[in-house]
């Protein structure tokens, strides 16, 4: 997983790349690293996050780790766009959202990176006129 800020149409977006991680133990360690990354950021509920889950392997432990990450990151994140789902991944995502309840309201799945980034840009606060 890499966590890095990028810019899309002048909007700062955090990109969390979990794509193609096949080992659940490695994935869980990467999720823990993401928590540490968030803990270093100011708690202002303004981070717009793009998460790539393409081709990763998941099991119940991985799903639990992602649920914990969602709850952990709530004080920092304004909106989260998630991409890279397989068909079964979409089912697991919806099930996880049900378990998380209101904590998951900021998570929205998308089929493409472009759609996700466009949605995130719309979640950014409007610029203040000079």
C-alpha positions in Angstrom: 0.0 0.0 0.0 1.2 3.4 -0.7 -0.4 6.5 0.8 0.3 9.7 -1.1 -1.4 12.9 -1.7 -2.1 13.9 -5.3 -3.9 16.7 -7.0 -6.9 16.3 -9.4 -8.3 19.5 -10.9 -6.8 21.6 -8.2 -8.2 19.4 -5.4 -5.9 17.5 -3.0 -6.8 13.8 -2.8 -5.2 11.1 -0.7 -4.6 7.9 -2.7 -4.5 4.6 -0.8 -3.3 1.9 -3.1 -4.1 -1.7 -1.8 -4.3 -3.1 -5.4 -3.2 -6.6 -6.1 -2.2 -7.6 -2.5 -2.9 -11.3 -2.4 -1.5 -12.2 1.1 -4.1 -11.4 3.8 -1.3 -10.9 6.5 0.5 -8.4 4.2 -2.8 -6.6 3.5 -3.6 -6.3 7.2 -0.2 -4.9 7.9 -0.7 -2.3 5.1 -4.1 -1.3 6.6 -2.3 -0.7 9.9 0.2 1.5 8.1 -2.7 3.5 6.6 -4.0 4.0 10.2 -0.6 5.3 11.2 -0.5 7.6 8.2 -3.9 9.1 9.1 -2.8 9.6 12.7 -0.1 11.9 11.5 -2.6 14.2 9.8 -4.5 17.1 11.4 -8.0 16.0 12.6 -10.1 18.3 10.5 -12.5 15.9 8.7 -11.4 17.3 5.3 -9.4 14.5 3.6 -10.8 13.3 0.3 -9.6 9.7 -0.2 -9.4 7.5 -3.3 -8.9 3.8 -2.4 -7.9 1.2 -5.0 -8.8 -2.4 -4.1 -8.3 -4.0 -7.5 -7.3 -7.6 -7.5 -6.7 -7.9 -3.8 -7.5 -11.1 -1.8 -9.9 -10.7 1.1 -11.2 -12.9 3.8 -13.1 -12.2 7.1 -9.9 -10.9 8.8 -9.3 -8.5 6.0 -12.9 -7.3 6.0 -12.6 -6.7 9.8 -9.4 -4.7 9.3 -11.1 -2.5 6.6 -14.0 -2.0 9.0 -11.6 -0.9 11.7 -9.8 1.4 9.3 -13.1 3.0 8.3 -14.0 3.7 11.9 -10.4 4.9 12.7 -10.2 7.3 9.8 -13.6 9.0 10.4 -12.2 12.1 12.2 -10.0 12.8 9.2 -12.0 11.9 6.2 -14.7 13.9 4.5 -15.4 11.5 1.6 -14.0 8.2 0.3 -14.2 6.9 -3.2 -13.5 3.2 -3.6 -12.5 1.5 -6.9 -11.4 -1.9 -8.1 -14.1 -4.2 -6.9 -14.7 -7.6 -8.3 -18.4 -8.8 -8.3 -17.9 -10.6 -5.0 -16.0 -7.5 -3.7 -19.0 -5.3 -4.4 -21.2 -7.7 -2.3 -18.7 -7.7 0.5 -18.5 -3.8 0.3 -22.3 -3.5 0.7 -22.3 -6.0 3.6 -19.5 -4.1 5.3 -21.4 -0.8 4.9 -24.4 -2.4 6.6 -22.3 -3.5 9.5 -20.6 0.0 9.8 -23.9 2.0 9.7 -23.3 5.7 9.8 -19.5 5.4 9.8 -19.7 4.2 6.2 -21.8 7.0 4.8 -18.7 8.8 3.5 -17.7 5.7 1.4 -19.0 5.4 -2.2 -18.0 2.7 -4.7 -17.2 3.5 -8.3 -16.4 1.5 -11.4 -13.6 3.7 -12.7 -10.9 5.9 -11.3 -12.1 8.8 -13.4 -15.6 8.6 -12.0 -14.2 8.4 -8.4 -12.0 11.4 -8.9 -14.7 13.5 -10.4 -17.0 12.7 -7.4 -14.2 13.5 -4.9 -13.6 16.9 -6.6 -17.4 17.7 -6.1 -17.0 16.9 -2.4 -14.3 19.6 -2.0 -15.3 22.9 -0.4 -15.9 25.7 -2.8 -13.0 28.1 -3.1 -13.4 31.3 -1.1 -13.5 34.3 -3.3 -10.7 36.8 -2.8 
